[in-house]
Amino acid sequence: MDPRTFPTKGNLMLAKNSLALAKQGYDLMDKKRNILIRELMDLIDEARTIQEEIDTTFTYAYQCLQSANIENGISNVELLAYTVPIENSIMIQTRSIMGTEIPHVKYVPDAGKPTYSFSTTHESIDKAREAFRKVKDLTIKLSMVENAAYRLASNIKKTQKRANALQNITIPMYSSLVYTITNALEEKEREEFTRLKVIKRMKEKKTARQ
């Protein structure tokens, strides 16, 4: 038998403290879950907006690329693509939301300066380059938002499990323990009260006989 379940005043105090901590923990978990859910909903709305914009931008970018291929030739467009410098300015930092590490992407946007000669290309190349620059910016932004949403969803799931464990297991367990110990102590007090009354009555009878 667990010594913590013995009907003593000390165990009753410990059980009440544990119950209070469990309830406080559940309230904190519930608040954390609600905050994370609100953050997730905002990210989902933002991701949906970016995705719609990305779909439109992608469609336009590929139309521009098709026009550039026709006017400049596919092989020439491919050669011009190699002149574009590799993106190496991307940095991933993090910020915390209720203990959840959320990625924040920082990078230096393209200044828009061409890496090819205007005299040897058509305007369609400029349009295609600008369109795909926007695609890159939106893709970076979408990856940050979707990754943040995934991490929040994962933490919400963990928080929900902990809240459920407190609500369905820990709190009922300590509530039952407090109830059981309280009843046992009250029963002991009644028995002690009855015993003292009997002793008092016996003393009174003995005194009367004398």
Secondary structure, DSSP 8 states (H G I E B T S, - for coil): --GGGS--HHHHHHHHHHHHHHHHHHHHHHHHHHHHHHHHHHHHHHHHHHHHHHHHHHHHHHHHHHHHHHHH-HHHHHHHHTTS------EEEEEEETTEEEEEEE--------SS-GGGS-HHHHHHHHHHHHHHHHHHHHHHHHHHHHHHHHHHHHHHHHHHHIIIIIHHHHHHHHHHHHHHHHHHHHHHHHHHHHHHHHHHHHHHH-
